[in-house]
Amino acid sequence: MVKLLLVDDSAVIRTMLKHILGKHPQLEIIGEATNGEEAVEKNRLLKPDVIIMDIYMPVLDGIEATRRIMKERPTSILVFSTEDTARMGYVAMEAGAKDMIKKPDVQKLQDGFYDSFMERIIAIAGKSKTTPSAIKTAVAPSGRNWSALLIGASTGGPVAVQKVLSGLGRNFPLPILITQHIDSAFDKHYASWLSETTGMPVELAVNGCIAKKGHAYVAPADYHLEIEKTGGELRFRLVQSELVHFLRPAVDVMFKSAAGVLADSCLAVLLTGMGKDGAAGCVDIVKAGGYTVAESEETCVVFGMPKTAIDVGAASAVLPLDQIPVYVNRIVKGV
């Protein structure tokens, strides 16, 4: 049973959450708080597994409450955000929140929201692994002219991607393509937040545009990101073809496209996330002669996507998050 603490200054939102979540056999609501100060206190007293946290509240906002909770009694926090507060949602994730979800419009609730919401709560409730998992590094090819670095991520991905980009540095010599499972209306905020906090130019991918070295590009919400090569240059192709793993954008679409176009010059990283998206794409990349790096269990918020790639033998290397940018730089730059 996953014990929940609901934190929101709106009685309407709290009532809606109790109505939705109270029906799930694996979820138990053990308390409510109307501001961040109460959240800190009730986290200490009630010891929930997951906190659903609003951002703007009286007395103490959700960002500062998250910081205090992570210092006092670290707990899995899922931040509720709107398009207007999405930038602050990413700040809350920097402070320690594990995931962010779009705050539902109580007058326009969609069926898909329920399943996604509950799935994410249960996923981030998993206890953190305390012992390091095995590190695997296949012999990295040297002297190869890599064409692009691809990054796939889901739950817990925003901060993981941020750390990878920051570690790679401003002078990274390849274009970077990112597919992050993301709620609609958050994609622009995600790209701008990454650009502001990593020092690397990050923008949404635009159909037909050329991928520039040292720049990172994010797949827009509701579009798969594919690549094509014309005249020696990589260009983006944004498509709204069918959902893959019930997702669009999907990491598999980007990885498979890159495997077909780039072959052995393709380098990919698969980070934290629930489900299995990205594993089949890793298989294609490895078969084409490319190289893949999967995040190890010890640093994943949810060890789903990387685990699947590892289990099917499609991870050339398995490393904790902090070692991934160092390793990628070594492969690409030979340093």
Secondary structure by P-SEA (a helix, b strand, c coil): cbbbbbbcccaaaaaaaaaaaccccccccccccccaaaaaaaaaaccccccccccccccccaaaaaaaaaaccccbbbbbbcccaaaaaaaaaaacccccccccccccccaaaaaaaaaaaaaacccccccccbbbbccccccccccbbbbbbccccaaaaaaaaaaacccccbbbbbbccccccaaaaaaaaaaaccccccccccccccccccbbbbbcccbbbbbbbcccbbbbbbbbccccccccccaaaaaaaaaacccccbbbbbcccccccaaaaaaaaaaacbbbbbbcccccccccaaaaaaaaccccbbbcccaaaaaaaaaaccc
